[in-house]
Amino acid sequence: MADYLTRKPGESIWYARMAVPDGVRHAFGGRAKLIKTTGTSNRAEAKGIAMLIAGQWKAEIKAAREAKAGNADEWRLAQHTVGLDLQEKRTQGISSLFTPALTKSSPLSQESEPADIEGLFLALLRAAEDLHDQGQHEILARLTRYARKYGDILENGATAGAGADLHSELLSILADMEATAIAGEYNLSKTEHQEAQEIVHNPTIYKPRSPITPSMIEAWENHLTSQIASEKTRDTHRARLEKISKYLTTEGAPLTFDTIHKFLGNQSGARQTLQNYLWSGRSFWKWAIKYNSQFREQFSGSPCPFDDHELPKTGKAAGESYTAFTCKEVEDLYSVASQSGKDALSHLIVFGAYTGARLEEIGRIRPEHTIYDKAGEPIGFKITQAKTEAGVREVPIHPALAPLYKHLCSLADANDGYLFKGGKNQYDNRLDWLSKQFGNLKKKANFSGLHVFHSIRKTVTSELHKAGVGLEVLPYIVGHENKSFTLSVYSSGCSFEQKTEAIKHLRYNFN
């Protein structure tokens, strides 16, 4: 790791040193490097001080980059506009401004042209002075040569073709002068200056950049860490916004309702997939309007382009939710897993069938989460980590599950303290390996893609509902938000005893 330390010849004092990226040197007075004394000759002490100084410099460099990113499309659009104007002048043959003065057969008209010619040369003179002050010697030399050539033609005459060529040369010089001026105004790097020249000479290569910039997406994602606990959910939010931003840039399209409508039309997937894009878009828009001043200034008063889209409600495009297994199908899956020697998978199927718990809820259960009766027998367990607030709950242990539950508790020491062995996963999902095993199992059994482990949760919900378990109990067993206004506002929930009696309605034959 860099320690950012350096010494000046003949000195014992250490200095902090950092190179300044070309694109943001304007924010540091044009300096290519930053240097500041640490005030000490002790290297270990100087290293700590230098790291603090470098941290501040990095923050300033990041701020300069973000500020520059905010106006990146301004200068590109400006070059595009000027390029189109110059292109129009070339197309319309504006050389007629001075062409009559270039032919011996059509001498300069004293009545109509002198003021224009005089104005032209006064403008070129002012431009030459500006170029000299800016140190732009190459363009100044081109402009000087052009003026001399123009003067010679005025004096000696030339063909109309030569006049047209001279006009094209002037437009080329003006284009480069524009790129130079924009580079100075926006503090462009050499690479950006070159891009500005390319755009002004060929405006068709310009496409509006997405207002959803990478730095904004990063800042929004940082904001989401305080709003969404799941890293996986935050990552999918970011991936959706990056795809939307890439579409805007590729298409050269503005961020509007119509553009987002076209984007959605180009996406594969059903209604839920499209809803997720709109969900991510609305979240970003709300954040950007509130916390990003440049975005707020650009879109203030504009309606959110992610609102009021009518998505498919019927047919295949409307999509389908996961399908519940029947009790017999759950029993068959268990039987195949057990006969195949996949004990962990067969135990998982039984556990899910008698609790309705989500996969990762099961993966987080420890023996210390057990609820015991007065005789010291396990009668339930606590789910302390869940997808939603409603998921944090107490779940009764079905009498048929009790023997397996005790057995799994006895294995906890070998499973890092959990009932089920965990595997490695990017998002710390402990039972991802068992989810994949279940996927292979149900695929071999010819179940559709709408049948997943979560389908067992639907089986439990369906069986309890058919057995007469009502909304005053059922949501509190499976950990689902209660949509009943009266119960959610005025009730603290059903009793553990009510849940225990309800869950006994589940019946399977796991032989």
N, C-alpha and C positions, 0 to 999 in steps of 0.2 A: 504493500500500500504506500502511496506517495506520502512523504512527510512535509513537502512544500518548503524545505529548508535550503538556504544557500548562504554563502559568505562572500563578502566583497574582499578583493585582494588587499592584504595587509591589515585586515580587521579580524578581531576575535568574536565580535558580536554576530549572532545568527539573525538572518532575515527570512521572513515568509515571502514566497514568490509563487506566482501563478500566471500562466499564459492566458490572454484574453482572446476568445474566439473572434474570428474576423467579422462575423455578422453583427456583433454587439459592441465593437470597439468605440463607436460613436458615443455610447453611454458612459465611457470612461475616458473622455477627452481624446480619443484616437489612439490611446496607448495600446501597445501590443502585449505588454506584460504589466503586472501589478507587483509592487515590492514594498514591504513594510517591516521595520525593525521589530524584533521580539524583545529587545532590551536586555538580553542576557547572553552570556557566552557558554552557559551550561546547556549541552545539547538536549538532554532529556527534558529539561524545563522548557527550552525553546520549542521542542516538538509539540508539546501540549498547547502552547500559546499560538504556534503557527496553525494548528488544526482549527482553533477557534477563529483566527483571522480568515483562513481559507473558507470556513463555513459561511462567514458573512459575505465574502466575495462570491461564493457560489449562489447565495440567495439573490445578490444583486444581478448576477449574470442571468439567472432564471427569470427575474422580474423584467430585465431588458428584453429577453427573448419573447416573453409573453406579450409585452407591450408592442413589440414589432410584429408578432403574429396577428395581433388584433387589427393592424392596418395593412396586412400583406395584400389583401385583395384590392385595397384602395389604389395602390400604385399600379397594380396590374390592370385594373379597370381603366385607370387614367391613360396608360400606354395604349390600351386597346382602343379607347375613344379617339385619341390623337392619331393613331395608325389608320383608323377608318376615315378620319377627316383628310389625312394626306392621300390616302388611297382614292378618295372621291375626287380630290383635286387633280390627281394624275389621270383618272378616268375621264373627267370632264374637260381635260385639256386646258387647265388654267394658265398654261403657258401663253395663252392669248394676251395675258397681262403685259408681256414684253415682246412677244413674237413679232409684231409689226415693226419694231425697232431693229430687228435683226436681219431684215432683208433689204437689199438695195432698191428693190422694186416697191417696197412698202416702207418708206421712211417714217420715223417716229412722228406721230401726229401731235402737234403742238397744242391742240385743243383738248385732247382727252387723256393723254398718257403721262405727261410730266409729273403730275402730282403722285401718281401711282409708283412711277419709277423712283421718284425722290423718297417716297415713304418706304419703299422697299430697301433702299440703300441706307436710310437712317436706321431702320430696324436691324439690318445686318451690322451696322456700325456699333449699335448698342450691344448686340449679341457678342461681337468681337471683344468689346471691353469687358463684358461679364466673363467670357471664356478666359481672358487674360488674367482676371482677378482670381478665378478658380483654379488656375494652373492647368487648364485643359488645352495644352499646346497642340496636340494632334488635330483636334477639330478646328482650332483657330487657324492652323496652317492650311487645312482644307478650305475653310471659308475665305481665307486670303487669296488662295489660288483661284477660287471660284470668282471672286470679285475682279481679279485681274483679267481672267478669261472673258468675263461679261463685258468689262470695259473695252477690251480689244474688239469684241464682236460689235459693240455699239459704234465703235469708231470705223471699223472696216467693213461691217455688214457680213451676213452669213445666210445660209439657207434656212428655211423653216424647220427642216429636220434637225439642224444643229441647235436651233432654239429649243425644240422639244427635248433634245438630249440635255441641254443646259438646265432646263426646268426640272427634269427628273433628278439631275445631280443636286439641285437645290433642295428638293424634297428629301433626298437621302440625308443631306447634311442637317436639315431641320429635324429629321427623325432622330439622328444621333444626338443632336443638341437637346432634344426633349428627354431622351433617355438619361443624358448626363445631368440635366436639371432635376429629374425625378430622383436620381441616385443621391444627389445632394440633399434634397428635401426630406427623403425618407431614410437617409443614412444606410443605403444599400451596400451589401458586400460586393466584391468583384463578380462573384457568380450571379448574384441578383441583378447587378448592373447589366451583365451580358444578357440575362433573360429579358430585362426591360427593352434592350435593343432589339432582340428577336421579336418581341411582341409588337413594338411600334412599327417595325419593318413588315411584319406579317401578322396582322391582327387576328387572322382566322385561327391561329394556334391557341389563342386565349380562351379558357373556359373558367367561369366563376368558381372560386374555391369555396368549399363548404364553410359556412359560418360556424359549424361545429368542429372546432379545431382540436388537434390531439391534446394540447395543453388544457383546454376546457374540459375535455372528457376525463383527463387525469384528475383535475380538481374536483369534478363532480363525483368521480369514483371515491376520492378521499372523503367527500361529504357523506357518501353512502355508508361508510364504515360506522358512522354514528347513528344510522337509521336502519340498517339491515344487518342482522347478525351473521347470516349465511354468506360465506365467501363465494360459494358457488353461484348464489343468486346475484351477487354483485358482479361477478365475472360475466354472467350471461347478459346482464344489463349493459355492461361495457361493450360486449361483442355486438349486440344489436345496434347500439349507437354508432359504433365504428362502421358497421355495414351501411347504415343510413347515410353517414357522412361521405363514405366512399362513393355511394350512388350519386349524391349531389355533385360531387367533384367530377366524376366520370361523365355524367350527363350535362354538366355545365348548367345545372338547374337551380333556381332559388328555393329557399326553404318556405314552401307554401302548402296549403291544403291540397291543391291539385297535384303538386309534385309527390307528396306523401301518398296520395291516392294511387298514382302511377307506380310508385315503389311497391306498395302493397300488392298491386295487381301482378307484379313481376315475381312475387315470392311464392315458392311452393309451400304446401302445408295448409292445414285447415284453419278454421275460425280462431281456435285458441292460440295458434302460432302468430296470427296477425294481431290478435289482442295483446299479445306480449310485446310486439314491436311498438304498439301504441302506448302501452304501459310505460315502457322504457323512455319513449319519446316525451311523454307528458311529464315524467319525473325530471328529465333533463331540462325541459323547457321551464318548468316551475323554478328549478334551481337557478338556471342561467338568468332569467328575468330578474330574480331577486338578488343574486350575488355577483353577476358579471356586468360591470358598468357599460362596456362596449356593446355587449349583446343586448342589454336593456335599451341603450340608445338607438340601436339599429332596428329593434323590433317593438319598441314601445307603441302601444295602441293596436298592434297586430293581433288577431285572434290566434290562439294556439293551433298550429296546423295538424296536431295529433288528435283533436277533438271532433266529435260528431260524424265519424266515418261509419257507414252502414255496412256491416260485415255479413257474410252469408249466414242464413238461419236455417236453410233447408238443403237437402242433398248432401253429396259427399264432401263438398267444400265446407259445410258447416262443421264437420268433424264429429267424432264420437269419443265418449269418455271410456275409461277402462271398464271392462265387463267383469261382473262377479262370477266366480266359480260356483258350481253347485256343491253341496256337501259331499256328494259322491265323487266329484272330480278332485276335491281336496284330498279325500281319502286315497284315491288312486295315485295322486302325485306323491303322497307320503309313502305309499307302498313301494313305488318304483325307487324312490330315494333310499328307503331302508334296505331293500333287496340289493341295491347297488353298493352298499357299504358306506353311503354318504350320511353318516350319523348326524353330523352337525346340521346338514340340510334338512333331514327328516325331523330333528328336534325343532328347527326353526319353523317348519310348516305347522307342527302341532302347537307351538307357542303362539303363532299368529292366529291360528284357527280358534283358540280359546280366549283370546284377549282383544283381537282387532287392532293391536298396536302396530304402528308404523315400523318399518325395517330398522331405521336407526334409533328409534326409541327402544326397541328390544336390545340393540347393540350397546346401549348405555346403561343397562341395568346391572347393579352390583348387589351382592348379598346384603349389604348394609341398608339397601333400599327396601328390604322386606318388612312387611307389617305382620306382627304375630298376635295370636289370641292369648288368652290368659294361661293356656296350657303350654305355650311356647311353640305352637304349630303355625306355620306360615299360612296366612289367609289373604294376603295381598301384597302389592309392591307399589312403590312410588316412582312415577316417571318425572324426573327433575329437569331433563333437557328435552325439548320438543320443538317442532317446526313453528308452532304458534303458542300464544299464551294459554289458550284453551287446552293445549296438549299436555300441560303440566297438571298431573292429576294422580289420583290413587285408583289402582285397578285391582279388583278382587281376583283371587286365584280360583279358577274352576276346580271343583273336586277332582275331576279327571286329570287336571294338569299338575296337581300337587306333587305326585311322585317324581315327575320329570323336573319340576322346579327345584326340588330338594337335590336331585342328582346334579343339576347344572350349578347350583350353589357350591356343591362339593368340588367342582372343577375350577372354581374361580381363581384359585392361587396359580394355576397353570395358564390362566388366560388374562394375566395382568390385572386381576381383581374383578373381572366381568364374568357374567354368566356364559357369554359366547366369546370364542377366540376372535380377535380382530386382525385385520390385514392392513396393508399400507395403501393409502389413497391420497390424491392431491388435496382433497377437501376434508381429510380426516374422517371420512365415512368408514366406520369400523367394519361393517358387514358388506362392503361392496363386493368382496370375493364370493360371499354366499348369494348375493343378488345375481351374479353372473352364472353361478351354478344352477340357480333356479331358472334363469332364462334358458339355459341349455336343456334343462329338464322338461320344461313346458313346450319347448320347440320340438323336441323329439316326440312329445305326446300329441303333436299336431294342433296345438292351441294357437290362436291368432296373436298378432302383435298387441291387441287390446287386452290380453290376459297377461298380467304381471303379478309380482308378489303383492302389490297394493290391492289386487283384485280380491285377495283373501280378506282384507279389511272390509271390502264391500260385501263379501259373503257373510261375515259376522253381523254387519249392520242389517242386511236383508233378513237374516234368520231371526234376529232379535225383534225386528219390526213385525215380521209375520207372526211371532209368538205373542204379540200384544204389548211389547215394551214401548212406552210412549216417549214423547220429546222431553218429558220432565226427568227422564232417566238416561235414555239412549246416548245423547251427546256427551254426557259426563263419563260414560264408559269408554267410548272410542276417542274422546278428546277433540270433539269438533265444536266449533262455535255454535251456540244456540241462537237461532234466528228469531225466536219468540221474544218480542219486545218485553212482555210482562215478566217472563222468567229471567231474562238477561239483566233486567234493570232492578227488579225487586226481590229476586231469589238468590241466595248464596249457593244454590245447587242442592242436589238430592243427597241423601245419607249414604254412607258406605254400605249399610245393611240393604238398602234398596237396590244398589248396584249388584250386591252379592246374590240376591234373589233373582234379579233379572238375568244375570249371566249364566245361571243354571239351565236356562232354556236352550243353550247350545248343546247339540248332541252329534257326535261323530263316532265312527267305528274304526279306530286306529289299531288294528290287529297286525 
